[in-house]
Amino acid sequence: MAGFADFIKHRKYFVCVSPATLDWYKSCFRSIPECPTQADLQNAVIAMRERGLKPTGINSAITCWNAYTHWLAFPETKCGPGCQHPKLTRLKEPQNNLAVYSEQQINRLVTYKPNTAELRTHLIMLFLFDVGARISEVLSLCADSLDFENMLVRLDGKGSKTRIVPFSAELRKRLVRYVADAPGHRLVFATRNGTKLERRSVLRSVKRLCRKVGFEPPARTLHAARHSFASNYLRKGGNAIALQRTLGHADLTTTQRYCHLAVADLQAAHQRISLLAR
């Protein structure tokens, strides 16, 4: 009978998911038996809640379990409404405020004139603000992924999914200068030896840069730049479907978190301009 190992092999060789996703599957499977019933899934959620896990983490496991139970029952089809196999509805998640940079903070970083030692860190932040990429995508970016003529960049995202997104003429000007002056490394942002930068090292440098230009870095300092890009995209009239493709979200519900942020901006603006306000 098919089980966890067969599912993981199927996802590895036929769906071509990343090694990180395979590890995530293994972690999620620790909470359920190989042939789970509806009650088994529900009991697993109860156990997680009793351990104090947040709905976001539990929903991540539910996504995995639902994919697995569907594959056990109907390995050749996609899951859809009315599909008969054990599955759970995702838990309601609290609408937490997403950490973003203020317009003033972004302006301070964009207009800052970095010295030679700060140039790489400064350009990484400009790239995050302009493209909305994940920091992991930026640190893995290769020089041949940049199309300067058409101002497009190829990003390798989660699950080995590739997407092509645009960047601005201002970022092109800075990137062209940086790539021309940098050693001939394959990675755009690399150490002096051409090796991949560590996320923690970049985070320290970014926090130091934020404090130097006059503000305390926001929570989730690197990912907050992606949040800032998304909220600004919607605020300036972009639509959620286009934003979903730009950010590389598999599910539109993930993108819609930023719609709530944009609505909050509208509400705050209305309080300021309302004819009834005193």
ABEGO torsion letter per residue (X at the ends): XBBAAAAAAAAAAAAGBBAAAAAAAAAAAAABBABBBAAAAAAAAAAAAAAGBBAAAAAAAAAAAAAAAAAAABAABBBBBGBBBBBBBBBBBBBBBBBBBBAAAAAAAAABBBBAAAAAAAAAAAAAAAAGBBAAAAAABBAAABBAAAGBBBBBBBGGBBBBBBBBAAAAAAAAAAAAABBBBABABBBAAGBBBBAAAAAAAAAAAAAAAGBBBBBGAAAAAAAAAAAAAAAAGBBAAAAAAAAGBABAAAAAAAAAAAAAAAAAAAAAABAABX
